[in-house]
Amino acid sequence: MTKVIFRKKWWRTQQEWEINAFFPEAHVNPGNILCYVHCGQHSEASVDYYMSTKPCTEKEYADLKRELETCCGYDDLKVVQKVTRHDQERAWWPERFKEEDLV
């Protein structure tokens, strides 16, 4: 199971919403979260960037979810609504957790 959070960011210069997929359990540098967007693909985003986004609807994120499943090979996505502290700790310091905790 791969947890994913879909959120949107308003870009004034483009006058449109950009849909983001955040992966709260993916191993990244402390203070960051793994992010995926259509044009930028996978990258690390700061937690501050994540906090600047807004929740989006299933209709809004449907295309991005389909892209993740068909082009990126995610066949086990579980949509969740928020990042938990536990998710962040497991992503930032996986060596602190037993293998069964990381599943």
Biotite code that builds the C-alpha atoms (Angstrom):
import biotite.structure as struc

atoms = struc.array([
    struc.Atom([0.000, 0.000, 0.000], chain_id="A", res_id=1, res_name="MET", atom_name="CA", element="C"),
    struc.Atom([1.306, 3.431, -0.953], chain_id="A", res_id=2, res_name="THR", atom_name="CA", element="C"),
    struc.Atom([-0.273, 6.358, 0.858], chain_id="A", res_id=3, res_name="LYS", atom_name="CA", element="C"),
    struc.Atom([-0.908, 9.392, -1.333], chain_id="A", res_id=4, res_name="VAL", atom_name="CA", element="C"),
    struc.Atom([-2.402, 12.798, -0.591], chain_id="A", res_id=5, res_name="ILE", atom_name="CA", element="C"),
    struc.Atom([-3.777, 14.887, -3.449], chain_id="A", res_id=6, res_name="PHE", atom_name="CA", element="C"),
    struc.Atom([-3.746, 18.648, -2.983], chain_id="A", res_id=7, res_name="ARG", atom_name="CA", element="C"),
    struc.Atom([-3.793, 21.731, -5.207], chain_id="A", res_id=8, res_name="LYS", atom_name="CA", element="C"),
    struc.Atom([-1.739, 24.901, -5.463], chain_id="A", res_id=9, res_name="LYS", atom_name="CA", element="C"),
    struc.Atom([-2.877, 28.140, -7.129], chain_id="A", res_id=10, res_name="TRP", atom_name="CA", element="C"),
    struc.Atom([-0.325, 29.669, -9.502], chain_id="A", res_id=11, res_name="TRP", atom_name="CA", element="C"),
    struc.Atom([-1.074, 33.326, -10.160], chain_id="A", res_id=12, res_name="ARG", atom_name="CA", element="C"),
    struc.Atom([1.280, 33.539, -13.128], chain_id="A", res_id=13, res_name="THR", atom_name="CA", element="C"),
    struc.Atom([-0.554, 30.735, -14.923], chain_id="A", res_id=14, res_name="GLN", atom_name="CA", element="C"),
    struc.Atom([-3.968, 31.554, -13.450], chain_id="A", res_id=15, res_name="GLN", atom_name="CA", element="C"),
    struc.Atom([-4.659, 27.899, -12.729], chain_id="A", res_id=16, res_name="GLU", atom_name="CA", element="C"),
    struc.Atom([-4.564, 25.219, -10.079], chain_id="A", res_id=17, res_name="TRP", atom_name="CA", element="C"),
    struc.Atom([-1.782, 22.643, -10.158], chain_id="A", res_id=18, res_name="GLU", atom_name="CA", element="C"),
    struc.Atom([-2.653, 19.255, -8.692], chain_id="A", res_id=19, res_name="ILE", atom_name="CA", element="C"),
    struc.Atom([0.046, 17.657, -6.545], chain_id="A", res_id=20, res_name="ASN", atom_name="CA", element="C"),
    struc.Atom([0.393, 14.115, -5.253], chain_id="A", res_id=21, res_name="ALA", atom_name="CA", element="C"),
    struc.Atom([2.295, 13.856, -1.961], chain_id="A", res_id=22, res_name="PHE", atom_name="CA", element="C"),
    struc.Atom([3.705, 10.584, -0.654], chain_id="A", res_id=23, res_name="PHE", atom_name="CA", element="C"),
    struc.Atom([3.986, 10.963, 3.122], chain_id="A", res_id=24, res_name="PRO", atom_name="CA", element="C"),
    struc.Atom([5.814, 7.680, 3.768], chain_id="A", res_id=25, res_name="GLU", atom_name="CA", element="C"),
    struc.Atom([8.465, 7.918, 1.030], chain_id="A", res_id=26, res_name="ALA", atom_name="CA", element="C"),
    struc.Atom([12.033, 8.273, 2.333], chain_id="A", res_id=27, res_name="HIS", atom_name="CA", element="C"),
    struc.Atom([13.178, 11.888, 1.850], chain_id="A", res_id=28, res_name="VAL", atom_name="CA", element="C"),
    struc.Atom([15.418, 14.419, 3.544], chain_id="A", res_id=29, res_name="ASN", atom_name="CA", element="C"),
    struc.Atom([14.128, 15.679, 6.907], chain_id="A", res_id=30, res_name="PRO", atom_name="CA", element="C"),
    struc.Atom([11.765, 18.611, 6.439], chain_id="A", res_id=31, res_name="GLY", atom_name="CA", element="C"),
    struc.Atom([10.626, 17.454, 2.999], chain_id="A", res_id=32, res_name="ASN", atom_name="CA", element="C"),
    struc.Atom([7.937, 15.269, 1.458], chain_id="A", res_id=33, res_name="ILE", atom_name="CA", element="C"),
    struc.Atom([7.951, 13.409, -1.859], chain_id="A", res_id=34, res_name="LEU", atom_name="CA", element="C"),
    struc.Atom([5.806, 15.190, -4.431], chain_id="A", res_id=35, res_name="CYS", atom_name="CA", element="C"),
    struc.Atom([4.628, 14.365, -7.964], chain_id="A", res_id=36, res_name="TYR", atom_name="CA", element="C"),
    struc.Atom([3.118, 16.724, -10.546], chain_id="A", res_id=37, res_name="VAL", atom_name="CA", element="C"),
    struc.Atom([2.398, 16.346, -14.271], chain_id="A", res_id=38, res_name="HIS", atom_name="CA", element="C"),
    struc.Atom([5.166, 18.609, -15.529], chain_id="A", res_id=39, res_name="CYS", atom_name="CA", element="C"),
    struc.Atom([7.800, 18.126, -12.848], chain_id="A", res_id=40, res_name="GLY", atom_name="CA", element="C"),
    struc.Atom([7.403, 14.425, -12.098], chain_id="A", res_id=41, res_name="GLN", atom_name="CA", element="C"),
    struc.Atom([8.824, 13.227, -8.739], chain_id="A", res_id=42, res_name="HIS", atom_name="CA", element="C"),
    struc.Atom([10.749, 15.617, -6.520], chain_id="A", res_id=43, res_name="SER", atom_name="CA", element="C"),
    struc.Atom([11.149, 16.548, -2.893], chain_id="A", res_id=44, res_name="GLU", atom_name="CA", element="C"),
    struc.Atom([9.033, 19.444, -1.681], chain_id="A", res_id=45, res_name="ALA", atom_name="CA", element="C"),
    struc.Atom([9.345, 21.259, 1.606], chain_id="A", res_id=46, res_name="SER", atom_name="CA", element="C"),
    struc.Atom([6.727, 20.700, 4.261], chain_id="A", res_id=47, res_name="VAL", atom_name="CA", element="C"),
    struc.Atom([6.106, 24.468, 4.008], chain_id="A", res_id=48, res_name="ASP", atom_name="CA", element="C"),
    struc.Atom([5.160, 24.002, 0.343], chain_id="A", res_id=49, res_name="TYR", atom_name="CA", element="C"),
    struc.Atom([2.825, 21.143, 1.302], chain_id="A", res_id=50, res_name="TYR", atom_name="CA", element="C"),
    struc.Atom([1.218, 23.388, 3.928], chain_id="A", res_id=51, res_name="MET", atom_name="CA", element="C"),
    struc.Atom([0.629, 26.078, 1.285], chain_id="A", res_id=52, res_name="SER", atom_name="CA", element="C"),
    struc.Atom([-1.548, 23.736, -0.765], chain_id="A", res_id=53, res_name="THR", atom_name="CA", element="C"),
    struc.Atom([-5.267, 23.097, -0.372], chain_id="A", res_id=54, res_name="LYS", atom_name="CA", element="C"),
    struc.Atom([-7.310, 19.893, -0.407], chain_id="A", res_id=55, res_name="PRO", atom_name="CA", element="C"),
    struc.Atom([-8.772, 18.928, -3.776], chain_id="A", res_id=56, res_name="CYS", atom_name="CA", element="C"),
    struc.Atom([-11.666, 16.782, -4.871], chain_id="A", res_id=57, res_name="THR", atom_name="CA", element="C"),
    struc.Atom([-11.567, 13.319, -6.406], chain_id="A", res_id=58, res_name="GLU", atom_name="CA", element="C"),
    struc.Atom([-12.697, 14.856, -9.700], chain_id="A", res_id=59, res_name="LYS", atom_name="CA", element="C"),
    struc.Atom([-9.803, 17.340, -9.592], chain_id="A", res_id=60, res_name="GLU", atom_name="CA", element="C"),
    struc.Atom([-7.143, 14.708, -8.952], chain_id="A", res_id=61, res_name="TYR", atom_name="CA", element="C"),
    struc.Atom([-8.544, 11.903, -11.152], chain_id="A", res_id=62, res_name="ALA", atom_name="CA", element="C"),
    struc.Atom([-6.184, 12.580, -14.098], chain_id="A", res_id=63, res_name="ASP", atom_name="CA", element="C"),
    struc.Atom([-3.091, 12.689, -11.911], chain_id="A", res_id=64, res_name="LEU", atom_name="CA", element="C"),
    struc.Atom([-4.108, 9.509, -10.081], chain_id="A", res_id=65, res_name="LYS", atom_name="CA", element="C"),
    struc.Atom([-4.611, 7.749, -13.412], chain_id="A", res_id=66, res_name="ARG", atom_name="CA", element="C"),
    struc.Atom([-1.161, 8.941, -14.555], chain_id="A", res_id=67, res_name="GLU", atom_name="CA", element="C"),
    struc.Atom([0.444, 7.573, -11.399], chain_id="A", res_id=68, res_name="LEU", atom_name="CA", element="C"),
    struc.Atom([-1.253, 4.211, -11.895], chain_id="A", res_id=69, res_name="GLU", atom_name="CA", element="C"),
    struc.Atom([-0.615, 3.827, -15.621], chain_id="A", res_id=70, res_name="THR", atom_name="CA", element="C"),
    struc.Atom([2.682, 5.616, -16.268], chain_id="A", res_id=71, res_name="CYS", atom_name="CA", element="C"),
    struc.Atom([4.449, 5.309, -12.934], chain_id="A", res_id=72, res_name="CYS", atom_name="CA", element="C"),
    struc.Atom([3.382, 1.810, -11.937], chain_id="A", res_id=73, res_name="GLY", atom_name="CA", element="C"),
    struc.Atom([1.555, 2.605, -8.713], chain_id="A", res_id=74, res_name="TYR", atom_name="CA", element="C"),
    struc.Atom([-0.954, -0.212, -8.373], chain_id="A", res_id=75, res_name="ASP", atom_name="CA", element="C"),
    struc.Atom([-1.554, 0.060, -4.651], chain_id="A", res_id=76, res_name="ASP", atom_name="CA", element="C"),
    struc.Atom([-2.446, 3.708, -3.986], chain_id="A", res_id=77, res_name="LEU", atom_name="CA", element="C"),
    struc.Atom([-4.391, 4.503, -0.840], chain_id="A", res_id=78, res_name="LYS", atom_name="CA", element="C"),
    struc.Atom([-5.716, 8.064, -0.852], chain_id="A", res_id=79, res_name="VAL", atom_name="CA", element="C"),
    struc.Atom([-5.446, 9.708, 2.571], chain_id="A", res_id=80, res_name="VAL", atom_name="CA", element="C"),
    struc.Atom([-6.279, 13.252, 3.621], chain_id="A", res_id=81, res_name="GLN", atom_name="CA", element="C"),
    struc.Atom([-3.311, 14.398, 5.697], chain_id="A", res_id=82, res_name="LYS", atom_name="CA", element="C"),
    struc.Atom([0.266, 13.761, 6.730], chain_id="A", res_id=83, res_name="VAL", atom_name="CA", element="C"),
    struc.Atom([0.661, 12.394, 10.232], chain_id="A", res_id=84, res_name="THR", atom_name="CA", element="C"),
    struc.Atom([3.660, 12.920, 12.468], chain_id="A", res_id=85, res_name="ARG", atom_name="CA", element="C"),
    struc.Atom([4.227, 9.156, 12.389], chain_id="A", res_id=86, res_name="HIS", atom_name="CA", element="C"),
    struc.Atom([4.345, 9.243, 8.555], chain_id="A", res_id=87, res_name="ASP", atom_name="CA", element="C"),
    struc.Atom([6.927, 12.016, 8.644], chain_id="A", res_id=88, res_name="GLN", atom_name="CA", element="C"),
    struc.Atom([9.119, 10.265, 11.190], chain_id="A", res_id=89, res_name="GLU", atom_name="CA", element="C"),
    struc.Atom([9.079, 7.036, 9.185], chain_id="A", res_id=90, res_name="ARG", atom_name="CA", element="C"),
    struc.Atom([9.972, 8.940, 6.009], chain_id="A", res_id=91, res_name="ALA", atom_name="CA", element="C"),
    struc.Atom([12.735, 11.020, 7.589], chain_id="A", res_id=92, res_name="TRP", atom_name="CA", element="C"),
    struc.Atom([14.315, 8.393, 9.862], chain_id="A", res_id=93, res_name="TRP", atom_name="CA", element="C"),
    struc.Atom([13.375, 4.896, 8.589], chain_id="A", res_id=94, res_name="PRO", atom_name="CA", element="C"),
    struc.Atom([16.304, 3.329, 10.469], chain_id="A", res_id=95, res_name="GLU", atom_name="CA", element="C"),
    struc.Atom([14.443, 4.008, 13.732], chain_id="A", res_id=96, res_name="ARG", atom_name="CA", element="C"),
    struc.Atom([11.619, 1.640, 12.767], chain_id="A", res_id=97, res_name="PHE", atom_name="CA", element="C"),
    struc.Atom([11.487, -2.132, 12.546], chain_id="A", res_id=98, res_name="LYS", atom_name="CA", element="C"),
    struc.Atom([10.952, -3.567, 9.060], chain_id="A", res_id=99, res_name="GLU", atom_name="CA", element="C"),
    struc.Atom([7.365, -4.628, 9.853], chain_id="A", res_id=100, res_name="GLU", atom_name="CA", element="C"),
    struc.Atom([6.569, -1.027, 10.876], chain_id="A", res_id=101, res_name="ASP", atom_name="CA", element="C"),
    struc.Atom([7.580, 0.216, 7.424], chain_id="A", res_id=102, res_name="LEU", atom_name="CA", element="C"),
    struc.Atom([5.042, -1.890, 5.555], chain_id="A", res_id=103, res_name="VAL", atom_name="CA", element="C"),
])
